[in-house]
Amino acid sequence: MPSTTPKKILAANVRRIRNSTGLSQEALADRAGMHRTYISSVERAERNVSLETLFAIAVALGVDPTELIAAPDDGEV
């Protein structure tokens, strides 16, 4: 897991879950009380998000926060 960083894991999980629910970045941002560009930067692994932000995104996606930080089983991020 040398090239995988926590930010990349979070980014991949947010993008995957958001896409599977059919939400746009803008819709997710509205639900989470954030700006679309912030969600975009999270999905590009450019942000170190706070715990509060992690939980807000999880609630907006309807998932447990641990799903956002869990490394994928297949090792791909």
Biopython code that builds the backbone (N, CA, C, O; Angstrom):
import numpy as np
from Bio.PDB.StructureBuilder import StructureBuilder

atoms = [
    (1, "MET", "N", (0.814, -1.195, 0.000)),
    (1, "MET", "CA", (0.000, 0.000, 0.000)),
    (1, "MET", "C", (0.857, 1.257, 0.000)),
    (1, "MET", "O", (0.407, 2.287, 0.502)),
    (2, "PRO", "N", (2.061, 1.220, -0.535)),
    (2, "PRO", "CA", (2.942, 2.372, -0.490)),
    (2, "PRO", "C", (2.429, 3.607, -1.221)),
    (2, "PRO", "O", (2.624, 4.722, -0.737)),
    (3, "SER", "N", (1.783, 3.444, -2.365)),
    (3, "SER", "CA", (1.328, 4.618, -3.111)),
    (3, "SER", "C", (-0.074, 5.054, -2.708)),
    (3, "SER", "O", (-0.555, 6.094, -3.158)),
    (4, "THR", "N", (-0.725, 4.273, -1.871)),
    (4, "THR", "CA", (-2.072, 4.618, -1.431)),
    (4, "THR", "C", (-1.990, 5.465, -0.170)),
    (4, "THR", "O", (-1.358, 5.090, 0.817)),
    (5, "THR", "N", (-2.644, 6.612, -0.233)),
    (5, "THR", "CA", (-2.664, 7.501, 0.927)),
    (5, "THR", "C", (-4.085, 7.557, 1.472)),
    (5, "THR", "O", (-5.034, 7.234, 0.757)),
    (6, "PRO", "N", (-4.241, 7.959, 2.717)),
    (6, "PRO", "CA", (-5.595, 8.109, 3.264)),
    (6, "PRO", "C", (-6.465, 9.042, 2.428)),
    (6, "PRO", "O", (-7.660, 8.796, 2.267)),
    (7, "LYS", "N", (-5.869, 10.120, 1.893)),
    (7, "LYS", "CA", (-6.651, 11.038, 1.063)),
    (7, "LYS", "C", (-7.136, 10.357, -0.210)),
    (7, "LYS", "O", (-8.257, 10.604, -0.654)),
    (8, "LYS", "N", (-6.302, 9.497, -0.806)),
    (8, "LYS", "CA", (-6.705, 8.778, -2.026)),
    (8, "LYS", "C", (-7.796, 7.759, -1.734)),
    (8, "LYS", "O", (-8.712, 7.576, -2.536)),
    (9, "ILE", "N", (-7.698, 7.097, -0.587)),
    (9, "ILE", "CA", (-8.735, 6.134, -0.196)),
    (9, "ILE", "C", (-10.061, 6.857, -0.004)),
    (9, "ILE", "O", (-11.088, 6.421, -0.524)),
    (10, "LEU", "N", (-10.044, 7.962, 0.739)),
    (10, "LEU", "CA", (-11.258, 8.744, 0.957)),
    (10, "LEU", "C", (-11.820, 9.232, -0.373)),
    (10, "LEU", "O", (-13.022, 9.118, -0.617)),
    (11, "ALA", "N", (-10.970, 9.771, -1.227)),
    (11, "ALA", "CA", (-11.400, 10.295, -2.518)),
    (11, "ALA", "C", (-12.095, 9.221, -3.349)),
    (11, "ALA", "O", (-13.172, 9.451, -3.899)),
    (12, "ALA", "N", (-11.479, 8.060, -3.434)),
    (12, "ALA", "CA", (-12.043, 6.971, -4.237)),
    (12, "ALA", "C", (-13.376, 6.503, -3.667)),
    (12, "ALA", "O", (-14.317, 6.237, -4.415)),
    (13, "ASN", "N", (-13.456, 6.402, -2.341)),
    (13, "ASN", "CA", (-14.697, 5.937, -1.716)),
    (13, "ASN", "C", (-15.829, 6.947, -1.875)),
    (13, "ASN", "O", (-16.962, 6.564, -2.167)),
    (14, "VAL", "N", (-15.537, 8.221, -1.687)),
    (14, "VAL", "CA", (-16.578, 9.248, -1.854)),
    (14, "VAL", "C", (-17.083, 9.222, -3.292)),
    (14, "VAL", "O", (-18.292, 9.224, -3.526)),
    (15, "ARG", "N", (-16.165, 9.197, -4.256)),
    (15, "ARG", "CA", (-16.556, 9.194, -5.671)),
    (15, "ARG", "C", (-17.372, 7.944, -6.010)),
    (15, "ARG", "O", (-18.412, 8.036, -6.663)),
    (16, "ARG", "N", (-16.900, 6.781, -5.566)),
    (16, "ARG", "CA", (-17.590, 5.529, -5.865)),
    (16, "ARG", "C", (-19.000, 5.512, -5.278)),
    (16, "ARG", "O", (-19.959, 5.167, -5.968)),
    (17, "ILE", "N", (-19.122, 5.881, -4.015)),
    (17, "ILE", "CA", (-20.431, 5.857, -3.352)),
    (17, "ILE", "C", (-21.345, 6.925, -3.943)),
    (17, "ILE", "O", (-22.532, 6.677, -4.158)),
    (18, "ARG", "N", (-20.806, 8.101, -4.205)),
    (18, "ARG", "CA", (-21.620, 9.172, -4.799)),
    (18, "ARG", "C", (-22.154, 8.735, -6.160)),
    (18, "ARG", "O", (-23.334, 8.918, -6.460)),
    (19, "ASN", "N", (-21.284, 8.161, -6.973)),
    (19, "ASN", "CA", (-21.718, 7.711, -8.299)),
    (19, "ASN", "C", (-22.737, 6.583, -8.200)),
    (19, "ASN", "O", (-23.680, 6.533, -8.990)),
    (20, "SER", "N", (-22.559, 5.678, -7.241)),
    (20, "SER", "CA", (-23.495, 4.545, -7.118)),
    (20, "SER", "C", (-24.877, 5.001, -6.655)),
    (20, "SER", "O", (-25.869, 4.315, -6.902)),
    (21, "THR", "N", (-24.948, 6.149, -5.987)),
    (21, "THR", "CA", (-26.239, 6.674, -5.546)),
    (21, "THR", "C", (-26.852, 7.621, -6.570)),
    (21, "THR", "O", (-27.986, 8.072, -6.407)),
    (22, "GLY", "N", (-26.090, 7.923, -7.641)),
    (22, "GLY", "CA", (-26.602, 8.797, -8.685)),
    (22, "GLY", "C", (-26.572, 10.272, -8.342)),
    (22, "GLY", "O", (-27.239, 11.076, -8.994)),
    (23, "LEU", "N", (-25.802, 10.636, -7.323)),
    (23, "LEU", "CA", (-25.713, 12.041, -6.934)),
    (23, "LEU", "C", (-24.635, 12.759, -7.728)),
    (23, "LEU", "O", (-23.585, 12.189, -8.024)),
    (24, "SER", "N", (-24.895, 13.992, -8.065)),
    (24, "SER", "CA", (-23.856, 14.844, -8.642)),
    (24, "SER", "C", (-23.026, 15.399, -7.478)),
    (24, "SER", "O", (-23.430, 15.315, -6.319)),
    (25, "GLN", "N", (-21.880, 15.957, -7.802)),
    (25, "GLN", "CA", (-21.084, 16.620, -6.766)),
    (25, "GLN", "C", (-21.875, 17.758, -6.138)),
    (25, "GLN", "O", (-21.802, 17.983, -4.930)),
    (26, "GLU", "N", (-22.623, 18.467, -6.956)),
    (26, "GLU", "CA", (-23.411, 19.586, -6.447)),
    (26, "GLU", "C", (-24.496, 19.111, -5.483)),
    (26, "GLU", "O", (-24.719, 19.731, -4.443)),
    (27, "ALA", "N", (-25.175, 18.004, -5.826)),
    (27, "ALA", "CA", (-26.224, 17.475, -4.945)),
    (27, "ALA", "C", (-25.627, 16.984, -3.633)),
    (27, "ALA", "O", (-26.196, 17.213, -2.567)),
    (28, "LEU", "N", (-24.492, 16.315, -3.705)),
    (28, "LEU", "CA", (-23.830, 15.863, -2.480)),
    (28, "LEU", "C", (-23.417, 17.061, -1.632)),
    (28, "LEU", "O", (-23.611, 17.068, -0.416)),
    (29, "ALA", "N", (-22.857, 18.056, -2.271)),
    (29, "ALA", "CA", (-22.438, 19.255, -1.545)),
    (29, "ALA", "C", (-23.623, 19.913, -0.848)),
    (29, "ALA", "O", (-23.514, 20.318, 0.309)),
    (30, "ASP", "N", (-24.752, 20.024, -1.543)),
    (30, "ASP", "CA", (-25.951, 20.611, -0.933)),
    (30, "ASP", "C", (-26.382, 19.815, 0.286)),
    (30, "ASP", "O", (-26.683, 20.389, 1.333)),
    (31, "ARG", "N", (-26.413, 18.509, 0.156)),
    (31, "ARG", "CA", (-26.822, 17.652, 1.280)),
    (31, "ARG", "C", (-25.872, 17.773, 2.466)),
    (31, "ARG", "O", (-26.296, 17.710, 3.620)),
    (32, "ALA", "N", (-24.587, 17.945, 2.174)),
    (32, "ALA", "CA", (-23.578, 18.007, 3.236)),
    (32, "ALA", "C", (-23.356, 19.423, 3.763)),
    (32, "ALA", "O", (-22.619, 19.617, 4.729)),
    (33, "GLY", "N", (-23.990, 20.410, 3.133)),
    (33, "GLY", "CA", (-23.807, 21.794, 3.558)),
    (33, "GLY", "C", (-22.450, 22.351, 3.173)),
    (33, "GLY", "O", (-21.856, 23.138, 3.911)),
    (34, "MET", "N", (-21.963, 21.934, 2.004)),
    (34, "MET", "CA", (-20.650, 22.356, 1.527)),
    (34, "MET", "C", (-20.775, 22.907, 0.112)),
    (34, "MET", "O", (-21.844, 22.863, -0.497)),
    (35, "HIS", "N", (-19.679, 23.419, -0.390)),
    (35, "HIS", "CA", (-19.648, 23.921, -1.756)),
    (35, "HIS", "C", (-19.218, 22.798, -2.690)),
    (35, "HIS", "O", (-18.452, 21.920, -2.294)),
    (36, "ARG", "N", (-19.704, 22.820, -3.923)),
    (36, "ARG", "CA", (-19.368, 21.784, -4.887)),
    (36, "ARG", "C", (-17.870, 21.684, -5.127)),
    (36, "ARG", "O", (-17.346, 20.583, -5.298)),
    (37, "THR", "N", (-17.180, 22.801, -5.142)),
    (37, "THR", "CA", (-15.739, 22.754, -5.384)),
    (37, "THR", "C", (-14.999, 22.072, -4.237)),
    (37, "THR", "O", (-13.936, 21.486, -4.445)),
    (38, "TYR", "N", (-15.559, 22.144, -3.022)),
    (38, "TYR", "CA", (-14.940, 21.453, -1.899)),
    (38, "TYR", "C", (-15.052, 19.945, -2.096)),
    (38, "TYR", "O", (-14.075, 19.220, -1.911)),
    (39, "ILE", "N", (-16.245, 19.468, -2.472)),
    (39, "ILE", "CA", (-16.440, 18.039, -2.726)),
    (39, "ILE", "C", (-15.523, 17.594, -3.860)),
    (39, "ILE", "O", (-14.921, 16.523, -3.794)),
    (40, "SER", "N", (-15.420, 18.408, -4.884)),
    (40, "SER", "CA", (-14.530, 18.095, -6.001)),
    (40, "SER", "C", (-13.090, 17.932, -5.533)),
    (40, "SER", "O", (-12.398, 17.006, -5.957)),
    (41, "SER", "N", (-12.642, 18.819, -4.668)),
    (41, "SER", "CA", (-11.262, 18.730, -4.182)),
    (41, "SER", "C", (-11.058, 17.527, -3.264)),
    (41, "SER", "O", (-9.962, 16.969, -3.213)),
    (42, "VAL", "N", (-12.100, 17.123, -2.541)),
    (42, "VAL", "CA", (-12.021, 15.889, -1.737)),
    (42, "VAL", "C", (-11.861, 14.701, -2.676)),
    (42, "VAL", "O", (-11.033, 13.823, -2.437)),
    (43, "GLU", "N", (-12.649, 14.674, -3.739)),
    (43, "GLU", "CA", (-12.599, 13.560, -4.690)),
    (43, "GLU", "C", (-11.306, 13.529, -5.496)),
    (43, "GLU", "O", (-10.979, 12.501, -6.089)),
    (44, "ARG", "N", (-10.573, 14.623, -5.528)),
    (44, "ARG", "CA", (-9.270, 14.656, -6.191)),
    (44, "ARG", "C", (-8.127, 14.450, -5.194)),
    (44, "ARG", "O", (-6.955, 14.595, -5.543)),
    (45, "ALA", "N", (-8.476, 14.111, -3.958)),
    (45, "ALA", "CA", (-7.493, 13.848, -2.888)),
    (45, "ALA", "C", (-6.624, 15.065, -2.611)),
    (45, "ALA", "O", (-5.429, 14.933, -2.348)),
    (46, "GLU", "N", (-7.223, 16.248, -2.671)),
    (46, "GLU", "CA", (-6.495, 17.485, -2.397)),
    (46, "GLU", "C", (-6.744, 18.027, -0.995)),
    (46, "GLU", "O", (-6.105, 18.996, -0.585)),
    (47, "ARG", "N", (-7.665, 17.413, -0.258)),
    (47, "ARG", "CA", (-8.057, 17.939, 1.048)),
    (47, "ARG", "C", (-7.756, 16.957, 2.171)),
    (47, "ARG", "O", (-7.906, 15.745, 2.022)),
    (48, "ASN", "N", (-7.330, 17.512, 3.291)),
    (48, "ASN", "CA", (-7.302, 16.780, 4.557)),
    (48, "ASN", "C", (-8.586, 17.181, 5.270)),
    (48, "ASN", "O", (-8.676, 18.278, 5.820)),
    (49, "VAL", "N", (-9.571, 16.303, 5.264)),
    (49, "VAL", "CA", (-10.864, 16.673, 5.831)),
    (49, "VAL", "C", (-10.879, 16.459, 7.337)),
    (49, "VAL", "O", (-10.201, 15.575, 7.861)),
    (50, "SER", "N", (-11.656, 17.276, 8.017)),
    (50, "SER", "CA", (-11.828, 17.138, 9.457)),
    (50, "SER", "C", (-12.790, 15.988, 9.749)),
    (50, "SER", "O", (-13.474, 15.501, 8.848)),
    (51, "LEU", "N", (-12.839, 15.567, 10.980)),
    (51, "LEU", "CA", (-13.810, 14.530, 11.371)),
    (51, "LEU", "C", (-15.232, 15.014, 11.145)),
    (51, "LEU", "O", (-16.087, 14.242, 10.709)),
    (52, "GLU", "N", (-15.493, 16.271, 11.433)),
    (52, "GLU", "CA", (-16.826, 16.815, 11.226)),
    (52, "GLU", "C", (-17.224, 16.742, 9.755)),
    (52, "GLU", "O", (-18.358, 16.396, 9.423)),
    (53, "THR", "N", (-16.279, 17.072, 8.885)),
    (53, "THR", "CA", (-16.540, 17.014, 7.454)),
    (53, "THR", "C", (-16.741, 15.578, 7.003)),
    (53, "THR", "O", (-17.648, 15.298, 6.219)),
    (54, "LEU", "N", (-15.914, 14.669, 7.485)),
    (54, "LEU", "CA", (-16.051, 13.250, 7.148)),
    (54, "LEU", "C", (-17.443, 12.749, 7.517)),
    (54, "LEU", "O", (-18.092, 12.074, 6.719)),
    (55, "PHE", "N", (-17.900, 13.073, 8.714)),
    (55, "PHE", "CA", (-19.219, 12.639, 9.160)),
    (55, "PHE", "C", (-20.332, 13.309, 8.348)),
    (55, "PHE", "O", (-21.333, 12.666, 8.033)),
    (56, "ALA", "N", (-20.172, 14.586, 8.010)),
    (56, "ALA", "CA", (-21.189, 15.283, 7.207)),
    (56, "ALA", "C", (-21.322, 14.652, 5.823)),
    (56, "ALA", "O", (-22.434, 14.486, 5.321)),
    (57, "ILE", "N", (-20.204, 14.303, 5.212)),
    (57, "ILE", "CA", (-20.243, 13.655, 3.898)),
    (57, "ILE", "C", (-20.886, 12.274, 4.015)),
    (57, "ILE", "O", (-21.690, 11.887, 3.168)),
    (58, "ALA", "N", (-20.530, 11.535, 5.065)),
    (58, "ALA", "CA", (-21.115, 10.203, 5.267)),
    (58, "ALA", "C", (-22.629, 10.282, 5.434)),
    (58, "ALA", "O", (-23.364, 9.499, 4.833)),
    (59, "VAL", "N", (-23.091, 11.219, 6.243)),
    (59, "VAL", "CA", (-24.535, 11.391, 6.442)),
    (59, "VAL", "C", (-25.203, 11.749, 5.117)),
    (59, "VAL", "O", (-26.260, 11.212, 4.788)),
    (60, "ALA", "N", (-24.595, 12.646, 4.366)),
    (60, "ALA", "CA", (-25.159, 13.067, 3.084)),
    (60, "ALA", "C", (-25.232, 11.910, 2.093)),
    (60, "ALA", "O", (-26.128, 11.863, 1.251)),
    (61, "LEU", "N", (-24.283, 10.974, 2.195)),
    (61, "LEU", "CA", (-24.275, 9.805, 1.308)),
    (61, "LEU", "C", (-25.116, 8.651, 1.863)),
    (61, "LEU", "O", (-25.406, 7.687, 1.154)),
    (62, "GLY", "N", (-25.499, 8.760, 3.128)),
    (62, "GLY", "CA", (-26.290, 7.703, 3.750)),
    (62, "GLY", "C", (-25.486, 6.464, 4.092)),
    (62, "GLY", "O", (-25.999, 5.347, 4.034)),
    (63, "VAL", "N", (-24.211, 6.662, 4.452)),
    (63, "VAL", "CA", (-23.344, 5.536, 4.801)),
    (63, "VAL", "C", (-22.690, 5.779, 6.156)),
    (63, "VAL", "O", (-22.686, 6.899, 6.666)),
    (64, "ASP", "N", (-22.146, 4.726, 6.722)),
    (64, "ASP", "CA", (-21.370, 4.833, 7.950)),
    (64, "ASP", "C", (-20.036, 5.501, 7.601)),
    (64, "ASP", "O", (-19.462, 5.198, 6.554)),
    (65, "PRO", "N", (-19.537, 6.387, 8.437)),
    (65, "PRO", "CA", (-18.267, 7.059, 8.135)),
    (65, "PRO", "C", (-17.109, 6.096, 7.871)),
    (65, "PRO", "O", (-16.187, 6.424, 7.125)),
    (66, "THR", "N", (-17.154, 4.922, 8.474)),
    (66, "THR", "CA", (-16.061, 3.964, 8.254)),
    (66, "THR", "C", (-15.989, 3.506, 6.799)),
    (66, "THR", "O", (-14.927, 3.101, 6.325)),
    (67, "GLU", "N", (-17.116, 3.570, 6.091)),
    (67, "GLU", "CA", (-17.104, 3.185, 4.673)),
    (67, "GLU", "C", (-16.281, 4.151, 3.830)),
    (67, "GLU", "O", (-15.779, 3.786, 2.767)),
    (68, "LEU", "N", (-16.149, 5.366, 4.301)),
    (68, "LEU", "CA", (-15.399, 6.369, 3.545)),
    (68, "LEU", "C", (-13.894, 6.230, 3.723)),
    (68, "LEU", "O", (-13.124, 6.711, 2.891)),
    (69, "ILE", "N", (-13.472, 5.582, 4.790)),
    (69, "ILE", "CA", (-12.024, 5.475, 5.037)),
    (69, "ILE", "C", (-11.505, 4.049, 4.936)),
    (69, "ILE", "O", (-10.325, 3.799, 5.180)),
    (70, "ALA", "N", (-12.380, 3.109, 4.577)),
    (70, "ALA", "CA", (-11.972, 1.715, 4.453)),
    (70, "ALA", "C", (-11.190, 1.508, 3.156)),
    (70, "ALA", "O", (-11.629, 1.912, 2.080)),
    (71, "ALA", "N", (-10.031, 0.876, 3.278)),
    (71, "ALA", "CA", (-9.244, 0.551, 2.093)),
    (71, "ALA", "C", (-9.984, -0.517, 1.293)),
    (71, "ALA", "O", (-10.587, -1.423, 1.869)),
    (72, "PRO", "N", (-9.937, -0.410, -0.034)),
    (72, "PRO", "CA", (-10.628, -1.403, -0.857)),
    (72, "PRO", "C", (-9.990, -2.776, -0.727)),
    (72, "PRO", "O", (-8.779, -2.893, -0.542)),
    (73, "ASP", "N", (-10.808, -3.811, -0.825)),
    (73, "ASP", "CA", (-10.309, -5.175, -0.718)),
    (73, "ASP", "C", (-9.365, -5.533, -1.848)),
    (73, "ASP", "O", (-8.422, -6.300, -1.656)),
    (74, "ASP", "N", (-9.615, -4.980, -3.025)),
    (74, "ASP", "CA", (-8.798, -5.315, -4.194)),
    (74, "ASP", "C", (-7.509, -4.507, -4.273)),
    (74, "ASP", "O", (-6.695, -4.720, -5.172)),
    (75, "GLY", "N", (-7.323, -3.586, -3.343)),
    (75, "GLY", "CA", (-6.102, -2.797, -3.311)),
    (75, "GLY", "C", (-6.054, -1.655, -4.305)),
    (75, "GLY", "O", (-5.073, -0.911, -4.346)),
    (76, "GLU", "N", (-7.104, -1.502, -5.113)),
    (76, "GLU", "CA", (-7.115, -0.422, -6.099)),
    (76, "GLU", "C", (-7.743, 0.831, -5.523)),
    (76, "GLU", "O", (-8.816, 0.795, -4.921)),
    (77, "VAL", "N", (-7.053, 1.930, -5.722)),
    (77, "VAL", "CA", (-7.562, 3.232, -5.283)),
    (77, "VAL", "C", (-7.416, 4.203, -6.409)),
    (77, "VAL", "O", (-7.780, 5.370, -6.268)),
]
sb = StructureBuilder()
sb.init_structure("model")
sb.init_model(0)
sb.init_chain("A")
sb.init_seg("    ")
for serial, (resi, resn, name, xyz) in enumerate(atoms, 1):
    if name == "N":
        sb.init_residue(resn, " ", resi, " ")
    sb.init_atom(name, np.array(xyz, "f"), 0.0, 1.0, " ", f" {name:<3s}", serial, name[0])
structure = sb.get_structure()
